[in-house]
Amino acid sequence: MTHDEISLQTKQKLATSLKKFMMLKSLNKITVTDIIRDCNVNRKTFYYHFEDIYDLLKWILEQEAVEVVKKFDLMVDYKEAIIFVMSYIENNAHILACAYDSLGREEMRRFLYHDFTSIVETLIDNVEKELGLCVKKEFKYFVCNLYTESLAGILIEWFKNPQNRCKEQVVEYLSIIFCSSLPEIMKNAPKD
């Protein structure tokens, strides 16, 4: 087995342990000691892979959701990507709620922001390319922030309020917004 494979297995083991503990107690009550004891690894091993518990949580979300979404062709498979994200949220609602309860809304939004930004940037770049445009960078940055803030807020609200969940409706609304408004925004945007 290669070093990379062993490293990935160790990270996955640590991730599984963190998720297990998140089912039992709040994130801010989980310690590195809890995780290393559960995984039967030493402290150096944990810190070789992650800065802290929050870094491990971010890695989990990136591996299980963000990296998967990045593999979708967002111009073609945007509905499937949205459905995947919504299903991920449904299946991991307790873990996300645990993170939210420890981090708070603003920190949770900030926690997810970077990854959402890269997905939205890809979508904007693809629309720009498909339309044969060359939009000002500052405007693309502004639009990216607008969509990222909106998307993060909607998804956080969606997992925090299970009684308001209607996946089909959210998928339909997001599809309409991304398919109709984004191309129009890009057509009317300031050009380089």
C-alpha positions as CSV (number, residue, x, y, z in Angstrom):
1,M,0.0,0.0,0.0
2,T,1.3,3.5,-0.9
3,H,1.9,6.3,1.5
4,D,-1.1,8.2,0.0
5,E,-3.4,5.2,0.4
6,I,-2.4,4.8,4.0
7,S,-2.8,8.5,4.6
8,L,-6.3,8.5,3.1
9,Q,-7.3,5.5,5.2
10,T,-6.1,7.2,8.4
11,K,-8.0,10.4,7.5
12,Q,-11.1,8.3,6.8
13,K,-10.7,6.5,10.2
14,L,-10.4,9.9,12.0
15,A,-13.4,11.2,10.0
16,T,-15.6,8.2,11.0
17,S,-14.7,8.7,14.6
18,L,-15.5,12.4,14.5
19,K,-18.9,11.7,12.9
20,K,-19.6,9.0,15.6
21,F,-18.8,11.5,18.4
22,M,-20.9,14.2,16.7
23,M,-23.9,11.9,17.1
24,L,-23.2,11.8,20.9
25,K,-22.2,15.3,21.9
26,S,-21.7,18.8,20.6
27,L,-18.7,19.6,18.4
28,N,-17.1,21.9,20.9
29,K,-17.1,19.1,23.5
30,I,-15.2,16.6,21.2
31,T,-11.5,16.5,21.8
32,V,-8.6,15.3,19.8
33,T,-8.0,12.9,22.7
34,D,-11.5,11.4,22.1
35,I,-10.7,10.8,18.5
36,I,-7.2,9.4,18.8
37,R,-8.3,7.0,21.6
38,D,-11.2,5.8,19.5
39,C,-8.9,5.3,16.4
40,N,-6.0,3.9,18.4
41,V,-3.6,6.3,16.8
42,N,-1.2,8.8,18.5
43,R,-1.6,12.6,18.7
44,K,1.2,13.2,16.2
45,T,-0.8,11.2,13.6
46,F,-3.8,13.4,14.1
47,Y,-1.8,16.6,13.8
48,Y,0.1,15.3,10.9
49,H,-3.2,15.3,8.9
50,F,-5.2,18.0,10.5
51,E,-4.7,21.3,12.4
52,D,-7.7,20.7,14.7
53,I,-11.2,19.2,14.9
54,Y,-12.6,21.9,12.7
55,D,-10.0,21.1,10.0
56,L,-11.1,17.5,10.1
57,L,-14.8,18.5,9.8
58,K,-13.9,20.7,6.8
59,W,-12.1,17.8,5.2
60,I,-15.1,15.5,5.8
61,L,-17.5,18.0,4.1
62,E,-15.0,18.6,1.2
63,Q,-14.5,14.9,0.6
64,E,-18.1,13.8,0.9
65,A,-19.9,16.7,-0.8
66,V,-17.8,19.5,-2.3
67,E,-15.4,17.3,-4.3
68,V,-18.3,15.2,-5.6
69,V,-20.2,18.3,-6.8
70,K,-17.0,19.6,-8.5
71,K,-17.1,16.4,-10.7
72,F,-20.5,17.2,-12.1
73,D,-20.7,19.1,-15.4
74,L,-22.6,21.9,-13.8
75,M,-23.8,23.2,-17.2
76,V,-25.5,19.9,-17.9
77,D,-26.0,18.1,-14.6
78,Y,-26.8,21.1,-12.4
79,K,-30.1,19.5,-11.2
80,E,-28.3,16.3,-10.3
81,A,-25.7,18.3,-8.4
82,I,-28.4,20.2,-6.5
83,I,-30.2,16.9,-5.7
84,F,-26.9,15.4,-4.5
85,V,-26.2,18.3,-2.2
86,M,-29.8,18.3,-0.8
87,S,-29.6,14.5,-0.2
88,Y,-26.2,14.9,1.5
89,I,-27.8,17.5,3.8
90,E,-30.7,15.2,4.6
91,N,-28.5,12.2,5.2
92,N,-26.1,14.2,7.4
93,A,-28.5,16.7,9.0
94,H,-27.5,15.7,12.5
95,I,-23.8,16.2,11.9
96,L,-24.4,19.6,10.1
97,A,-26.7,20.7,12.9
98,C,-24.1,19.7,15.5
99,A,-21.5,21.8,13.6
100,Y,-24.0,24.7,13.3
101,D,-24.8,24.5,17.0
102,S,-21.1,24.8,17.9
103,L,-20.0,27.2,15.2
104,G,-23.1,29.4,14.9
105,R,-24.7,30.7,11.7
106,E,-22.0,33.1,10.7
107,E,-19.1,30.8,11.3
108,M,-20.9,27.9,9.6
109,R,-21.5,30.2,6.6
110,R,-17.8,31.2,6.6
111,F,-16.8,27.6,7.1
112,L,-18.7,26.6,3.9
113,Y,-18.0,29.8,1.9
114,H,-14.7,28.9,0.3
115,D,-15.9,25.6,-1.2
116,F,-19.2,27.1,-2.4
117,T,-17.3,30.0,-4.0
118,S,-15.2,27.6,-6.1
119,I,-18.3,25.8,-7.3
120,V,-20.2,29.0,-8.2
121,E,-17.0,30.4,-9.9
122,T,-16.9,27.3,-12.1
123,L,-20.6,27.8,-13.0
124,I,-20.1,31.5,-13.8
125,D,-17.0,30.8,-15.9
126,N,-18.9,28.1,-17.8
127,V,-21.8,30.4,-18.5
128,E,-19.3,33.1,-19.7
129,K,-17.5,30.7,-21.9
130,E,-20.7,29.2,-23.3
131,L,-22.0,32.7,-24.2
132,G,-18.6,33.7,-25.7
133,L,-18.3,36.7,-23.3
134,C,-15.4,38.4,-21.5
135,V,-17.0,39.8,-18.4
136,K,-15.1,42.1,-16.0
137,K,-13.4,40.2,-13.2
138,E,-14.8,42.6,-10.5
139,F,-18.3,41.9,-11.7
140,K,-17.9,38.2,-11.8
141,Y,-16.5,38.4,-8.2
142,F,-19.6,40.4,-7.2
143,V,-22.0,37.9,-8.8
144,C,-20.1,35.0,-7.3
145,N,-20.4,36.5,-3.8
146,L,-24.1,37.2,-4.3
147,Y,-24.9,33.6,-5.4
148,T,-22.6,32.0,-2.8
149,E,-24.1,34.0,0.1
150,S,-27.6,33.1,-1.1
151,L,-26.8,29.4,-1.6
152,A,-25.1,29.1,1.7
153,G,-27.9,30.8,3.5
154,I,-30.6,28.7,1.8
155,L,-28.8,25.4,2.5
156,I,-28.1,26.3,6.2
157,E,-31.7,27.3,6.6
158,W,-32.8,24.1,4.9
159,F,-31.0,21.8,7.3
160,K,-31.8,23.8,10.4
161,N,-35.5,23.7,9.8
162,P,-36.5,20.1,8.8
163,Q,-40.2,21.0,8.9
164,N,-39.7,23.4,5.9
165,R,-37.9,20.8,3.8
166,C,-39.2,20.3,0.3
167,K,-36.3,19.1,-1.8
168,E,-38.2,19.1,-5.1
169,Q,-39.2,22.7,-4.6
170,V,-35.7,23.9,-3.7
171,V,-34.2,22.0,-6.6
172,E,-36.8,23.6,-9.0
173,Y,-36.3,27.1,-7.6
174,L,-32.5,26.9,-7.7
175,S,-32.6,25.4,-11.2
176,I,-34.8,28.3,-12.5
177,I,-32.5,30.9,-10.9
178,F,-29.3,29.4,-12.2
179,C,-30.7,28.6,-15.7
180,S,-32.5,31.8,-16.4
181,S,-31.0,34.6,-14.3
182,L,-27.3,33.8,-14.5
183,P,-27.1,33.8,-18.4
184,E,-29.1,37.1,-18.4
185,I,-26.9,38.6,-15.8
186,M,-23.7,37.7,-17.7
187,K,-25.2,39.0,-21.0
188,N,-25.8,42.4,-19.4
189,A,-22.6,42.5,-17.3
190,P,-19.8,45.0,-17.9
191,K,-17.4,43.6,-20.4
192,D,-13.6,43.7,-20.4
